[in-house]
Amino acid sequence: MLEALQGKKVTIYFLDCSNESKGVLEAVSDKFVKYRTDYQELYIPITSIRSVDVDTKERQRARVGFGQ
């Protein structure tokens, strides 16, 4: 299943509720995932991953204030 996401920009959510975003899923094996950001290269065990989201479009933030 994760092999289909290779080369795509994804966000990885971990079991401890932390996440890693703005990186590319480079390689997938049966035990580890290779994930690269601009600053680091991570080898993440499959057993620590809760979910993976594909980043398709950046969300537009709501305006704050009382503009007219």
KOLKOLDREN-418586 format. One line per 5 residues: number of its first residue (from 0); their letters; for each residue y, x, z of N, C-alpha, C. Coordinates in steps of 0.001 Angstrom, whole numbers, plus 524288, in hexadecimal, padded with zeros to 5 digits. Layout:
BEGIN
NUM	A	Y,X,Z,Y,X,Z,Y,X,Z; ...
***
This chain:
BEGIN
0	MLEAL	7FB58,80335,80000,80000,80000,80000,804EE,80365,80000; 80520,80771,8034A,809BA,80ACC,80381,80A54,80E25,7FE99; 80618,80EFA,7FBC1,80666,8121B,7F6F9,80A27,80FAE,7F307; 80AA2,80A83,7F313,80E2D,807D5,7EF77,813E1,808FB,7F0B4; 81501,80AD4,7F56F,81A65,80BE9,7F707,81BFC,8119A,7F64D
5	QGKKV	81885,814DF,7F457,819C6,81A64,7F390,81E64,81AFC,7EFDC; 8220E,81E65,7F155,826AA,81F61,7EE25,82B14,81B92,7EEFC; 82A5D,817BB,7F264,82E6A,813CE,7F35C,83139,814F7,7F87E; 83614,81330,7F8C3,8392D,813BB,7FD83,8377F,80F7D,80159; 835A6,8110E,805F2,83392,80D5A,809BD,835A9,80E80,80F30
10	TIYFL	8350A,80AAD,812A2,83600,80B47,8183A,830CD,80A8F,81AFC; 82F7C,80E39,81E68,82A8E,80E00,82151,82BBB,80C76,826F1; 82916,80875,828D8,82995,806AE,82E41,824B2,80859,83139; 82588,80A8D,835E3,82143,80CA2,83906,81FBE,808F0,83D67; 81B46,809F3,83FC8,81948,806AA,84400,81CD6,806A0,848C4
15	DCSNE	81FCF,80ADB,849A1,82354,80B1D,84E1E,828B4,808B9,84CF3; 82919,805C8,848A3,82DD3,802F6,846F4,83225,8067E,844DE; 83125,80B76,8440F,834F4,80EC7,8416C,83407,80E61,83B8B; 837A0,81090,83871,836E9,81062,832D1,83922,81541,83042; 837AC,81613,82B79,8399A,81A5C,8283E,83B23,817EE,82313
20	SKGVL	8400C,818C7,82175,841EA,8162B,81CBD,84486,81A00,8190A; 845D8,81800,81468,8488B,81AE4,8104B,8456F,81F98,80E74; 8405B,81EDA,80DE3,83CFB,822FB,80BFD,83946,820F9,807DF; 83667,8249F,80586,832C9,82356,80151,82D37,82474,80325; 829C5,820D0,8021F,8243C,82173,80346,821E0,824D5,7FEFA
25	EAVSD	82082,829B1,8003D,81ED9,82D62,7FC3A,81901,82D82,7FB53; 815F3,82D42,7FF7E,81042,82D95,7FEDF,80DA5,82A4D,80310; 80916,82842,801B6,8061A,824FE,80553,80077,826C8,8053C; 7FE46,827AF,809DF,7F8A8,828CC,80A46,7F651,824CF,80E00; 7F157,82555,80F37,7EEDD,82189,812B4,7F061,8225E,81867
30	KFVKY	7F2E9,826D6,819BE,7F46B,827D5,81F25,7FA44,828B5,81FEF; 7FD01,82AAF,81BF5,80283,82C08,81C82,805BE,82A0E,817F3; 80AE4,8299B,818F0,80EC3,8283F,814FB,812CA,82C9F,814EF; 81432,82E72,81048,81854,8325C,80FC8,81D53,82F81,80E54; 82165,83038,81182,8264A,82D5A,810FA,82AC2,8314A,81104
35	RTDYQ	82E3F,83106,80D23,8327B,834D1,80CB9,837C5,83215,80CD1; 83B46,8340C,81038,840B8,8325F,8104A,8440C,836E7,80E54; 84928,83637,80E57,84CA1,83A69,80CAD,84C59,83F1E,8104E; 84ADC,83E46,81526,84B0E,8425E,81911,845C7,84444,81B0F; 841A3,84153,81A28,83C97,842DC,81C57,8380C,840D2,8191E
40	ELYIP	8339A,8434D,819F3,82EB8,8419F,8177D,82AF0,84054,81BE6; 82907,83B7D,81BFB,825C1,839A6,82044,82030,838AB,81E6B; 81C77,83A14,821AC,816F4,838BB,820DD,8158B,834F3,82539; 814E3,8300C,823E7,81454,82BDF,827BD,80EB9,829E3,827BC; 80C33,829A5,82C54,806F0,82768,82C93,8070B,8218D,82B62
45	ITSIR	80359,81FCF,82852,802F6,81A44,826E4,80283,816D6,82BBE; 7FFE9,818B5,82FC7,7FEFF,81596,83479,803F9,8147D,8378E; 80843,81753,83681,80D1E,8166E,83963,810D9,812CB,83687; 80F77,8110B,831D2,812E6,80DC6,82EAC,811D4,80802,82FC4; 8160B,80512,830EC,81598,7FF70,831B6,81662,7FC90,82C91
50	SVDVD	81A94,7FE04,829A5,81B96,7FB86,8249A,81EEB,7FF18,82137; 81F16,7FDCE,81C27,82230,800B8,8185F,8253D,7FCCD,81523; 82A5E,7FD9E,814C8,82DC3,7FA45,811A9,82FBA,7FD49,80CEE; 82FCC,7FAC0,80877,831F1,7FD1B,803C2,837C4,7FBDF,80397; 83AF7,7FFE7,80304,840A1,7FF39,802B5,8420D,7FDF1,7FD15
55	TKERQ	84340,7F902,7FC0B,84465,7F75F,7F6B6,84A39,7F6FE,7F5A2; 84D36,7F521,7F96F,852CF,7F475,7F8A7,8557F,7F501,7FDE9; 859E9,7F7AF,7FDFD,85CBC,7F859,802E1,85F52,7F338,80469; 85ED7,7F1E1,80950,860ED,7ECF8,80B56,866DC,7ED57,80BD4; 86994,7E940,80A25,86F3C,7E909,80ACC,8706B,7E725,81045
60	RARVG	873BE,7E9FD,812E7,87524,7E8A9,81853,87918,7E432,81860; 878A9,7E0D8,81C41,87C5B,7DC87,81CE6,881AB,7DEB6,81E86; 885AF,7DC3A,81CB8,88AF9,7DDCC,81E2A,88C09,7DC2F,823D0; 88EBA,7DF8B,82689,8900B,7DE77,82BF6,895FA,7DDE1,82C5A; 897B6,7D9D4,82ED5,89D51,7D91A,82F90,89F16,7D3C1,82D9D
65	FGQ	8A423,7D31C,82D7F,8A66B,7CE1C,82C15,8A9B9,7CEAA,82729; 8A76E,7D0C0,822FF,8AA43,7D161,81E0F,8AB23,7CC36,81B5D; 8AF54,7CBFC,81855,8B085,7C71A,81591,8B0DA,7C815,80FD5
***
